[in-house]
């Protein structure tokens, strides 16, 4: 008898998947199930109250049923003035729709199918100017947490049917919507399959943000260098999609992830393409120089003062000795103290409210710097070097690369203290070898430097005029490599010639 009861129970559960899911919904107190009597017939309307727009529910669902009393669910579907209504027969689909703000209607306590009508509320912030990738010129729109709005911002800039979107669902608990975007006929199919396959292979209970997904699909997760570009600017995504790259976004995240990426792209700003090419090239070279100065200036100072006094000119040496005459610490302790102070001020300024954070950064830096010099803890020269190095680290347009530069200075600093110039050179070679071996979605990270592809140098350290960039990047292996006809773009078009 018990085995027969269990078999009947199992078969009943298989035959009533929607009823089992509805019973699971009812365990939560914010799930509402209401009974309505229409023409002597009882119907049930159920939904999660916090997810529902009550104005939409009353005007487009309940009002339509009351004004057009019907007998069957099919007639109810016709009576409700809502285009986003569909039939549901599977429990997985029922869970997805109800958890995204759909109202379900059924005509029996244990339904085999039910009618789902969209009535969700949208509490999203409006499109605002970018914060981490701000530029003086160019569009002032940034992604928000609504995935549909973000897709609209991309399609507005790329109004073509070749722009393809593949939607995935990632996260056992969150079931987060993730979309992969590319342009069919330009993007390399191998890159497309690589991104989709890696996203599909992720097994995790929840997806917090698109940035977390990017860490899970990178080629080398132990590397400190970012291998995919994170951006909040729709025009940047549209530009790289036209080059043949792949982008993906997650619902609830205000960032898009772009790949494959190269090291040089992390130092390229969108403003480079809004300015004249000579000015843009100068600013880009300035960024590269600033990053090198930020990484190596303090370690070289420590190495020279610890091991290589003979490298300092005699006139400058006397100035340095005078500035350090009252300092009881070796250069490494002095440098570590200032570097950590700068990092603390930067972290405190980022975590505090905007106005308070700016005050802490400016006033705190001046007060602490001046006090440390007067107390004999640091020298004036090192204070200037560390301040300039911190300022130079802010020139990187992509925030993730700026964090990397902040961190790699410290191991180079310790190597300089123990091994002098040899330690600095060793760290520089180690970083260079690591970058050469690094890949992004299987593509070379150091392109066009390694492997050398001189055709891609037109938009590397300098940016040539637009009419000189008639080809898409070679390393992307685009199906359509040509942007425009070079001869027609460079020929004169005056009306009298």
C-alpha positions, 0 to 999 in steps of 0.5 A: 500500500505504501509503495503504491501511494508513493507511486501515485504521489510521484505520478501526481507530482509529474502530472501537476508541475504548475501546481507544485510550483504555485504551492512553492510560491504560496510559502512566501507571504508576499505572494498574493493569490486572489479569487475572482468570480466572473459569470459564476465562474471562479478564477485565480489571479496570483503574483508577487506583490513587490514585483507588480505595478498595481496601476498596470494590474488594475487598468490592463488586467482586472479592468479588462476582465470585469468589463468583458466577463468571459468563461474560458482562459482563451477568452480571457486572453482576448479580453485583457488589453496586454500584448505581453501575454502568453500560455505557460505549461512548464514549471521552469517557465512559470518560475521565470515569468512570475519572478520577473513580475508577471501575473498568472491567471488560472481557473482551477486550484491545480492547473495544468496551464495558466495565462501569464500577463506582464505587469512588472514595475520598472524602478530604474534610474534614468540614463546619466553621464558616465562617472568613471569614464568621463570625457569633456567632449562626446556623448554624455550617456552611460549604461544603467542597471536595466539590461533592456535600456542598455540594449536600446542604447547600443541599437540606437547607435548600431541600427542594423539587423546584423547586430545579433544578441544571444541571451543566456541565463546564468546563476542557479539562484539568480537566473541572471539574464546575460546577453552576448552582442556581436555583428554578424558578418564582421566578428570572427565566429571563433571569438563568438563561440569562445565567449558563449561557451565560457559563459555557458560553462559557468556554474555558480549560484548567483551573479552579482555583476558582469565584472564577476563574470569577466573574471570567470572567463578570462584566460589566466585568472591568476594574472593581475592585469585585466584581460577584458575591458569594462566600460560604461559608455555605449559609444565605446561598445558600438565602436568595438563591435564595428571592429569585430569584437564581442561584448556581453552585459548582465541584467542589474549591472551598469557595465559592458565587458568587451573582448578580446582586448589588448594592453594598448587599448587600456590606455586609449580614451574615447576622447582620442577620437574626438580630438584632432589626431596630432593632439590625440597622439600626444595625449596618448604618448603622455599617458604611456609615459605617465604610467611608466613614471608611476610604476618605476619612479619610486623604486628607482629613487630607492635603488639609487639612494640605497646602492647607486649614489654614483648615478646622482649628479654632484649638484643634485646629490648635495640637495638630496643629502641635505633633505635627508639629513634629519631622517632616521629611516632608510629610503625603503621605509620612507617610501613605503610610508608615503605610498601607503599614505597615498593609498589610504587617502585614495581609498578613503576618498573613494568610499566617502560621499563625493564632496567629503571625499574630495576634501579628504583627498586634497586637505588630507594630502597637504596636511599629512605631507607637510606634517611628515616633512616637518616631523623628519619622517620623509624628505621633500624630494621623495614627497614630490616623487610619490605625489607625481607618481600618484597623479600619473596613475590617474591618467589611465582611462580604464579604471581596472588598469589603474588598480593594477598599476597601483599594486605592481609598484609595491613588489618592484619597490621591495626588489629595489630595496633589496637588490637595487637597479638589478631588482628593478630590471628583473621586475621589469623583465618579469612583467614584460615576459608575463604580458607577452605570454598573456592572451585575451580570449585566445588572442595576443594581449601585446598585439601589435607589439608581439607578435609584430603587426605593423598594419595595426600600429596606425592606432597604437601608440599614436592615432593616425587620421581616420582616412588612414585607418581603412582596415579593421585590426588584423588580430581580430580576424574579422570576416570583413576587414575593410572599413572603407575605400582608402583611395576614395577617402583620400581623394579630393572631393571639391565640387570644382575639381 
